[in-house]
Amino acid sequence: MLRLTGVSKRYESVHAVQEVDDVDRAPVETQGPQIETHSRFPRRVNAGFLQVVDRGQVRLRVWERGAGETLACGTGACAAVVAGISRKLLDSPVSVQTRGGTLTVSWAGGDNAVFMKGPAVTVFEGTLEL
C-alpha cells in the first residue's frame, strides 16, 4: 500500500505527493506510472516524490501524467511545498531542487496565492513540418 503525503487539487493538473527518504533512490519509474493511472484518479494524476532536507529545502522528482519523469515541474514544486507546509514539515519560503534546477516557492497558507520563482531555460529546439 502506498501512503501519499498529500493530494493537491489547487491547480488544473492534480498532483499526488509522497515523502521519500532519498529522492535519488525513489521508485519514480515504477510507482510513477502506477500512481498516474490509479483508479482513484480517473483523469490521471502527476506523482511527486518529495525529500525534505530541512524546513526550508526539499528535493523533488515528478512523474507527469502522459509524459513520464520530467526535469522540472512548476506546478509539482508548488504542490509539494503546499503539501509539506500543510503537514507542518516546511516553512515558507522553500527552495525546491529538481533535476532541472532550483525553484523558490512561497505560500502563506489557507487561500493565499502560491508564488514560485526560478530560471527559465531552453532545453530543446526543433522544427515540425505539417
C-alpha positions in Angstrom: 0.0 0.0 0.0 1.2 3.5 -0.9 0.8 6.4 1.6 0.6 9.8 -0.1 1.7 12.9 1.7 -1.0 14.9 0.1 -3.1 15.4 -3.0 -3.2 18.9 -4.3 -6.2 20.0 -6.3 -5.2 23.6 -6.1 -4.1 23.5 -9.8 -5.7 22.4 -13.0 -3.4 19.4 -13.0 -3.8 17.3 -9.9 -0.6 16.2 -8.0 -0.2 13.3 -5.6 2.9 13.9 -3.4 4.6 11.3 -1.3 7.5 11.8 1.0 10.7 9.7 0.4 13.9 9.3 2.3 16.2 9.8 -0.7 14.8 11.2 -3.9 17.7 9.7 -5.9 16.5 6.2 -4.9 12.8 7.0 -5.2 10.8 4.5 -7.3 9.8 7.1 -9.8 10.0 4.8 -12.8 7.9 2.1 -11.2 5.5 3.8 -8.9 5.1 6.9 -11.0 3.0 5.2 -13.7 1.1 3.2 -11.1 0.1 6.3 -9.3 -0.7 8.2 -12.5 -3.2 5.6 -13.6 -4.6 4.5 -10.2 -8.4 4.1 -10.2 -8.7 6.8 -7.5 -7.7 9.3 -10.2 -10.0 8.7 -13.2 -8.4 11.7 -15.1 -4.9 10.6 -14.1 -2.6 12.4 -11.8 1.0 13.7 -11.6 3.1 11.9 -9.0 5.6 13.8 -6.9 8.4 12.3 -4.9 9.5 14.7 -2.1 12.6 14.5 0.1 12.6 17.0 2.9 16.2 18.2 3.5 15.3 20.7 6.2 12.3 23.1 6.9 13.4 25.4 4.0 14.8 23.0 1.5 13.4 20.0 -0.4 14.5 17.8 -3.3 11.8 16.7 -5.8 11.2 14.4 -8.7 7.9 14.4 -10.7 6.3 11.8 -12.9 4.0 13.9 -15.1 0.9 12.3 -16.4 1.2 11.5 -20.1 4.9 12.5 -20.2 6.9 10.4 -17.7 9.6 11.8 -15.5 10.4 15.5 -16.2 13.5 17.6 -15.3 11.3 20.1 -13.5 7.7 20.8 -12.9 6.5 24.1 -11.6 3.0 23.0 -10.5 4.6 19.9 -9.0 7.0 22.1 -7.0 4.2 24.3 -5.8 2.0 21.2 -4.9 4.9 19.6 -3.0 5.5 22.7 -0.9 1.8 23.2 -0.2 1.6 19.5 1.0 4.8 20.0 3.1 3.6 23.2 4.7 0.2 21.8 5.3 1.7 18.8 7.2 4.0 21.2 9.2 7.1 19.8 7.6 8.2 23.0 5.9 8.3 26.8 6.5 7.8 29.2 3.6 9.8 30.1 1.5 11.1 26.7 0.4 14.0 26.0 -2.0 12.9 23.2 -4.3 15.8 21.3 -6.0 14.8 19.4 -9.2 17.0 17.7 -11.7 16.4 20.7 -14.0 17.3 23.4 -11.5 16.2 25.1 -8.3 13.0 26.9 -7.7 11.8 29.0 -4.7 8.2 28.5 -3.6 6.4 30.7 -1.1 2.9 30.1 0.4 1.3 31.8 3.5 -1.2 29.0 3.9 -5.0 28.9 3.5 -6.5 30.5 0.4 -3.4 32.6 -0.2 -1.7 32.5 -3.6 1.3 30.3 -4.1 4.4 32.1 -5.6 7.2 30.4 -7.5 10.3 31.9 -8.9 13.2 30.4 -10.8 15.1 30.4 -14.1 13.6 29.6 -17.4 15.9 28.0 -19.9 15.6 26.4 -23.3 16.1 22.6 -23.2 15.0 21.8 -26.8 14.5 23.5 -30.2 13.1 21.8 -33.3 11.1 22.2 -36.4 7.8 20.4 -37.2 6.6 20.1 -40.8 2.9 19.8 -41.2 
